[in-house]
Amino acid sequence: MTGVHPSAHVSPRARLGDDVEIGPFSIIHDHVVIGNRVRIGAYCELGIATALGDGSPLMIADDSLVRSHSVFYESSSFGPGLTTGHHVTVREKTIAGPGFQIGTLSEIQGDCLIGDYVRFQSNVFVGKKTTIGNFVWILPYVVLTNDPTPPSNVLIGCTVEDYASISAASVVLPGVTVGHHSLVAAQSCVSRDVPPSMIVAGVPARVIGSTHGIKLRDDSGRAAYPWTRHFTRGYPATVAAGWSADNGEQP
């Protein structure tokens, strides 16, 4: 059964799965495919047409939750379990794997590739041509840039590798690679590549040590990184079991 609020507008050309809910005053345009058990909040707009797309529909897979006032353009695809905060904007040709979480007031500018179980907190800005790996954490007010000589038509996206964490209010400059399992400290400006499993901090950011030297602040004496050794909340049991089997030491 599909539940569409009387004030919502759903194009007859959109394709909706089973047990879908569309909230008050939301608009679902022609070029949209929504999976099963998806919840769309109030005042959302999905599938906005754009000449920058590639002709494909906006695809939102099963068991997703799009909260109020969120806007998605056509020509993007999201795996099962997408979850957004409020007032999220996602432009065309954004491809994301399962379990993607987008925090309130975040914006993805499009032409981005995002891996599995990536988590954005609030007010994250992602420039065009950004590539993000799997199990990445991006904290509030992080900016991933792409224009090395603004304003210009030359866009060079940055890359964030698997399991990396970028702390609050940091800026990553165009073309920079943030290595796997690395940590960017809060309010850093990252102007050069971050080696895997290293910490960078400052303006400009510089390597200050290995993540393996950081301890959890819970009086346990345990290492904080790789974070997969002690943090599994919200991840599928099958994923967490894999982390436990290899002791959190993903390559």
N, C-alpha and C positions, 0 to 999 in steps of 0.2 A: 504494500500500500504506500502511496506517495501522498504527503500532506503539504499542500501549497496554500499559504495564507491568502485570503481573498484580495488583499491589497498588493500582492506580488504579481509580477508579470513574467511569465515563462513562455518563451517562443515555442510554437508547435514544432519547430525544426530542431529544438534541443532534444537530446536523448538523456532520459533520467532512468536510473536503475530502480530497484525495489527499496521500499522503506526509506525514501528520501523526504526530508523536510525542508521547505523553503519559507523563510521568515518574512515578516511584514515589510512591504515596500521594496523588496529585493527584485532585481532585474536579471533574468537569465536570457542571454542573447542566442541567436541562431546556432552559432558555431561552438557548442558546448556539449561535452559528454560527461555525465556524472554517474559514478558507480553506485553500488548498493550501500544502504545504511549511512548515507551522507547527510550531515546537518549544515544548512546554510542559514546564518543569522539574519537579523533585520538590516535593511538598507545596504545590502551588498549588491555589487554589479559584476557579473561574470561573463567573460567572452567578448569583451569590447573589441570591435574590429579595428585593425591597424594595417597600414601599408607596409609596416616593418615586419609583419609576420611571414610565415612560409606557406600559408594556405591550410595548415592543419588546425584542428579544433583545440580548444582548451579542454584538457582531460584531467578530471579529478577522480582518483580511484576510490575503492571501497573504504568505509569506516573513517571518513575524513570529517573534520569539523572546521568550518570557516565562520569565524565570529563576525559580529556586526560591523558595518561600514568598510568591509574589505572589498578591494577592487582587483580583478584579475583580467588581463587581456587574453585574446585568443593565441593560439600557436604555442601553448605551454603544456607540460605534462607533469603530473605529480603522482607518485606511488601511493599505495595504501597507507592510511593513517596520517595523512596531512593534518596538522593542527595549526590554526593561526590565533593570534590575539586580535585586538580590534584595530580598525583603521590601517590595515595592511595594504600595500600596493605592490603588485607583481606584474611586470611588463612581459612582452612576447618572447618566445623562444627560450624560456626557462625550463630546464629539465631537472627534475629532482627525484631521488629514490624514495623508498618507504620511510615512514616515521619522521618526516621533516616537520620541525616546529619553527614557526615564524612569530616572533614576539610583536606585541602591540607597537604600532607606528613605525614598523620596519618597512623598507622599500628595496625591491630588487629591480634593477634597471633593465633586465632582459639580456638575452644571449648568454646566459649563465648555465653552467653545468654543476649540479650539486649532488653529492653522493647520498649514502644511506644513513638515516638516523642523525642527521645534522640538526643542531639546536642553535637558533638565534634567540637571544633575549630581546628586550625592547629597544626601539630606536636604532636599529642596525641599518646601515646604508651599504648596498652592494652595487658597484658599478658594472657596466656592461663588460662582457667577456671574462668575467671572473670564473675560476674553476675551484671548486671546493670538494675535498675528498670525503671519506666516510667518518662518522663519529666525531665530527668537529664541533667544538664549542666556540660561539662568538657572543661575547657579553655586551651589555648595553652601550650604546653610543659609539660602537666601532664603525669606522668608515673604511671601505675597501675601494681604492681609487683606480682610475684607468687612463687618465690623460696626463702624459708627462710634460706637456707644454701648454697648459690651458690658457685660452680656449683653442682647441685645434680639432681636426678630424682624425687624428692619430690616436687610436685607443689600444692600450696594451693592458690587458687584464692581469690581475695578480692571481697567484695559486696558493691555496691552503691545503696542505697534505693531511692524510688520515691522522685522527686523534689529536691534532693540534688544538691549543686553546689560546684565544686572543682576548685579553682582559679589557675591562671597561675603558671607553674613551680613547682607544688607540686608533692610529691611522696607518694603513699599509699602503705604500706608494706603488705606482704602476709597474708591472713586470716583476715584482718581488715574489719570491717563493718562501712561504713559511713552512719549514720542514715538519715531517711527521713526528708526533709526540713532543713537539716543542711548545714553549710557553712564552707569550708576549705579555710583558708586565703592563699594568694599567698606565694609561696616558703616554704610551710610547709612540714615536714616529718611526716606522720601520722603512728604511730607505735601501736596505740591502738584504740579500737572502739570509734566512735564519736556518742554521744547520739543524738537522734532526736531534731531538732530545736535549736541546739547549734552551737557556733562558736569555731573552734579550730585554733590555730596559733603557729608557732615556730618550732624549731628543738631540741628535738622532739616536736610534736604538743601537746598543752594542751588546755583544755577548758578555754576560756576567757570570756564567757558570753552567753546570749541567743540571737538568731537572732532577736527576737522581739524588742530588744533595738536599732536596727540600723535604722536610718532615711535616706530617699532618699536625695541626695544632689541636690535638685532642688528648695530649699526654700519653699517647700510645707508643710514640717513638717510631711509628711506621712511616715508610716512604710515601710521599704524596703522589709521586709519579713513577711509572705509568699509572694514571688515575683509574684504569680499568682493574687494578688489583683490589680496589676497595669501593668503587662507586658503580652500581648497576641499576639504580633506581630508574624505572620507566623503560628499560630496555627489555626486549623479549628474552625469555628464559633460555632459549636456544643460543642466543648471542652471548649472554653472560656465562653460560656453561663453557663456551669456547674460550672465553677469556680466562676462566678458572683453570682450564686444562693446560693452557700454555703459560700460566702464571702472569698473564697480562703483558708479556713481552712480544707484542706484535712487531713485525719487521717494519 
